[in-house]
Amino acid sequence: EPEVTQTPSHQVTQMGQEVILRCVPISNHLYFYWYRQILGQKVEFLVSFYNNEISEKSEIFDDQFSVERPDGSNFTLKIRSTKLEDSAMYFCASSEALDYGYTFGSGTRLTVV
Amino acid sequence: KNEVEQSPQNLTAQEGEFITINCSYSVGISALHWLQQHPGGGIVSLFMLSSGKKKHGRLIATINIQEKHSSLHITASHPRDSAVYICAVRRDQGAQKLVFGQGTRLTINP
């Protein structure tokens, strides 16, 4: 069965450093998403991406965050100057269309120290 | 107030029991998703519903659009069903994001 692949699975970074989280969505999917889950809390939406541009973003997704689909297969989330409160599990997901199911990646656990 | 509420928050049962997890939402939706989150953190999509009922193996999901309520049932529960079950909705009117409930932690004892 096709998978959404996320790398790395774990990342530890110092506060103020930039991190890039990588995702390879399923090849025929058109919608791509980043969500995050702070430990012990519910999953929160960050951003959706369609047709090579951001189609929806949350209040969390401020200027510190950016997304790119640089080569038609990878989908990246960049956090420019990490803060302690960015520590969370970050999930990439993709779907074929809006009214189709999602496939989630296994997540990247980001720890900011 | 949370847009998506699940109950119970925690549920412990014996192997073989019939399990029901409930989800209520307060907004108009185009679809409701049931997801399973394993202890390692990974999320697996179980169902996407916009009306009626769906069944996959021992899992059944139902939705009542008028009452803004959905249930996830597990028949003949097994310890491997132990996980967090999450309800998430996609609002209507063109929204793309999912809004998540807080999850129900299910533990099935042998």
Chai-1 contact restraints between the chains, C-beta under 6 A:
chainA,res_idxA,chainB,res_idxB,connection_type,confidence,min_distance_angstrom,max_distance_angstrom,comment,restraint_id
A,K42,B,F100,contact,1.0,0.0,6.0,A-B,restraint_1
A,K42,B,Q102,contact,1.0,0.0,6.0,A-B,restraint_2
A,V43,B,F100,contact,1.0,0.0,6.0,A-B,restraint_3
A,F45,B,K97,contact,1.0,0.0,6.0,A-B,restraint_4
A,S48,B,Q96,contact,1.0,0.0,6.0,A-B,restraint_5
A,S55,B,Q96,contact,1.0,0.0,6.0,A-B,restraint_6
A,E56,B,Q96,contact,1.0,0.0,6.0,A-B,restraint_7
A,E56,B,K97,contact,1.0,0.0,6.0,A-B,restraint_8
A,M89,B,G41,contact,1.0,0.0,6.0,A-B,restraint_9
A,G101,B,S45,contact,1.0,0.0,6.0,A-B,restraint_10
A,G101,B,M48,contact,1.0,0.0,6.0,A-B,restraint_11
A,Y102,B,S45,contact,1.0,0.0,6.0,A-B,restraint_12
A,F104,B,I43,contact,1.0,0.0,6.0,A-B,restraint_13
A,S106,B,G42,contact,1.0,0.0,6.0,A-B,restraint_14
A,G107,B,G41,contact,1.0,0.0,6.0,A-B,restraint_15
